[in-house]
Amino acid sequence: MRVALVAAPFISVPPAEYGGTELFVAHLAQGLRQAGTDVVVYTNGESTVNVERRCLYERSEWPVRIAEQAWIKELNHAGWAIRDAARDCDIVHVQSSQGLAFSRFLDRQMVLTLHNPYNKSLSEYYVHYPEVQFVSISENQRKQESMPKILTIHHGIELESYRYVRQKQQYLSFIGRIAPVKGTHLAIEVAKRTGIPLKILV
């Protein structure tokens, strides 16, 4: 069994200073390899994940200032990666909607993990691909979609990267990208209501 994991070309896998999709791809690649699965990650040339890596673009580029340029670059990367993976991979796992359209030209299983919040236009797009296996990252996300092949798989973490502390400090911690969909404003409200200090790490 050989699995292709197609990440976006903008940030290295694993990321140097970011814990989003690229960290998930790195953990998934390592976990699959440890389970005996042959893995290739399509990423950029700055990536260091300890599996086979292939790239079209050598350098990370984030943030991308012009949205259209980012969309075109990711589309080009996804098309190249999926065509390459079709030669010797059994499953192609993509992380963005651009790659989904290429499933029509693929004679093997494609998987798409939904990393974005619910978007009506994206959902209308997804239903055109009933043969694709979709992965939601929460039950709430899954319930908003109508694709026939969708199941929830929560992102894993490497427990050894975190230190267990029995005596905890009293504060509410938010670790993530500051965006309305992440609910930072809700964390601030909870902190205000409870009087618990809030630490935000970005």
C-alpha positions in Angstrom: 0.0 0.0 0.0 1.4 3.4 -1.0 -0.3 6.6 0.0 0.2 10.1 -1.4 -0.4 13.0 0.9 -0.8 16.2 -1.0 -0.2 19.3 1.1 -0.3 22.9 -0.1 3.0 24.2 -1.5 3.1 27.3 0.7 4.3 26.1 4.1 6.9 23.4 4.9 5.8 20.0 6.3 6.2 20.1 9.3 5.8 23.8 9.6 8.6 25.8 11.4 6.3 28.2 13.3 2.7 27.1 12.6 0.5 24.2 13.8 -2.2 23.9 11.2 -2.8 21.6 8.2 1.0 21.1 7.5 1.5 19.8 11.1 -1.4 17.4 10.6 0.1 16.1 7.4 3.5 15.6 9.1 1.9 13.6 11.9 -0.2 11.6 9.5 2.8 10.8 7.3 4.9 9.7 10.3 2.0 7.6 11.8 1.3 5.8 8.5 5.0 5.1 8.1 5.3 3.7 11.6 2.2 1.5 10.8 4.1 0.0 7.8 2.5 2.0 5.0 4.7 3.5 2.3 4.1 7.3 2.2 5.1 10.1 -0.2 4.3 13.7 0.8 3.9 16.3 -2.0 5.0 19.6 -0.4 7.7 22.2 -1.0 11.4 21.8 -1.0 11.9 23.2 2.5 10.0 20.3 4.1 11.7 17.9 6.5 9.1 15.3 7.3 10.9 12.0 7.5 9.2 10.2 4.6 9.7 10.4 0.8 9.1 14.0 -0.3 8.4 15.4 -3.8 8.1 19.1 -4.7 7.3 21.3 -7.6 8.1 24.5 -5.7 11.4 24.8 -3.8 10.6 27.5 -1.3 7.9 28.3 1.2 5.8 31.4 0.5 3.6 32.6 3.3 1.6 34.7 3.5 0.7 35.0 -0.2 -0.4 38.6 -0.7 -2.6 38.1 -3.7 -5.4 35.5 -3.3 -5.6 34.8 -7.1 -1.8 33.9 -7.2 -2.2 31.6 -4.2 -5.2 29.8 -5.9 -3.3 29.4 -9.2 -0.1 28.1 -7.4 -2.1 25.6 -5.4 -4.0 24.4 -8.4 -0.8 24.0 -10.4 0.8 22.1 -7.5 -2.2 19.9 -7.0 -2.5 19.0 -10.6 1.2 18.1 -10.9 1.2 16.1 -7.6 -2.0 14.1 -8.4 -0.7 13.2 -11.9 2.7 12.1 -10.4 1.0 10.1 -7.6 -1.2 8.3 -10.1 1.8 6.5 -11.4 2.7 4.6 -8.2 0.3 5.4 -5.4 -2.8 3.5 -4.4 -4.5 6.3 -2.5 -4.3 10.0 -3.0 -5.1 12.1 0.0 -5.6 15.9 -0.7 -6.0 18.7 1.8 -7.7 21.4 -0.4 -10.7 21.6 -2.7 -8.5 22.4 -5.7 -7.3 18.8 -5.9 -10.8 17.4 -5.8 -11.5 18.1 -9.5 -8.6 16.0 -10.5 -10.3 12.9 -9.1 -12.2 12.7 -12.4 -9.0 11.7 -14.1 -7.7 9.3 -11.4 -8.3 5.6 -11.5 -7.7 5.1 -7.7 -9.3 6.3 -4.5 -9.1 9.9 -3.5 -9.6 11.2 0.0 -10.2 14.9 0.9 -9.9 16.1 4.5 -12.2 19.2 5.0 -10.0 21.7 6.9 -12.3 24.6 6.2 -15.5 25.7 8.0 -18.8 25.1 6.4 -19.2 27.0 3.1 -22.4 26.6 1.0 -20.5 27.0 -2.3 -17.9 24.4 -1.3 -20.6 21.9 -0.2 -22.4 22.3 -3.5 -19.1 21.6 -5.2 -18.3 18.5 -3.1 -21.6 16.7 -4.0 -20.4 16.4 -7.6 -17.8 13.8 -6.3 -19.8 11.0 -4.7 -16.9 8.5 -5.3 -14.5 10.5 -3.2 -14.0 9.7 0.5 -14.4 12.9 2.6 -13.0 13.3 6.1 -14.5 15.8 8.5 -12.5 16.8 11.5 -15.5 17.2 13.8 -19.0 15.7 14.1 -20.5 19.2 13.8 -18.7 19.7 10.5 -19.9 16.3 9.3 -23.5 17.0 10.1 -23.5 20.0 7.8 -22.5 18.1 4.8 -24.4 15.7 2.5 -21.8 13.6 0.7 -22.5 9.9 0.8 -18.9 9.0 1.8 -17.9 11.1 4.8 -16.7 10.2 8.2 -15.1 12.0 11.1 -11.5 11.5 12.0 -10.1 13.9 14.7 -6.6 15.2 14.1 -4.0 13.4 16.2 -1.2 14.9 18.2 2.2 13.5 19.3 1.7 13.2 23.1 5.5 13.2 23.7 5.6 16.8 22.4 3.6 17.9 25.4 4.6 17.8 29.1 2.1 16.7 31.6 1.8 19.1 34.6 -0.1 17.9 37.6 -0.3 21.3 39.4 -1.8 23.6 36.8 -1.8 27.4 36.7 -5.2 29.0 36.5 -5.5 30.5 33.1 -7.4 29.8 29.8 -5.1 29.2 26.9 -5.9 29.7 23.3 -3.3 28.3 20.8 -4.1 29.0 17.2 -4.6 31.4 14.3 -6.6 34.5 15.2 -9.7 34.3 13.0 -13.4 34.5 13.7 -14.0 30.9 12.8 -11.5 29.8 15.5 -13.7 31.4 18.3 -11.0 33.6 19.9 -13.7 36.1 20.7 -15.6 33.4 22.7 -12.4 32.6 24.7 -12.1 36.3 25.6 -15.7 36.4 26.7 -15.3 33.3 28.9 -12.1 34.8 30.4 -14.0 38.0 31.2 -17.0 36.2 32.7 -14.9 33.9 34.9 -12.1 36.2 35.8 -9.6 33.6 34.6 -6.5 35.1 32.9 -6.3 34.4 29.2 -3.1 33.6 27.3 -3.2 33.7 23.6 -0.3 32.1 21.6 -0.2 32.7 17.9 
